Amino acid sequence: MSLTIKPGTRLFSAVDATELIAVKAPADPIELTIGGHPAVLSADERSEGTPAYGHDGVVAMGKRYVDAADTIELLATKAGASVPALGGELLVLKEAKPLPASD
């Protein structure tokens, strides 16, 4: 299922408590999954289930997740066990930028 999202769009895992908000998103429709299942736009669309093998892990609240090409950035607003993926590629934890040295 292709989604067109924009910054500020809330995204929910279909199978657990994971919730994210788009910080950066491409203009074109994307294939976004959370826990190996298509992302949903409302918590009411959740169903019973578990994350797919390989798409399970820890999503920590307050952390940002990005793809290798830096086309999407998602902020976790509720922790869960469903890792987001773009086109089947798992998103990774965004590295913090080092602060400048104060000499």
Protein Blocks (a to p, Z undefined) as FASTA:
>chain_A
ZZdddehiacddfkbmbdcddfbdcfbdcdddehhiacdfbfklpccddddehiaccdde
hiacddfkopaccddfbdcfbdcdeehiacdddddddddddZZ
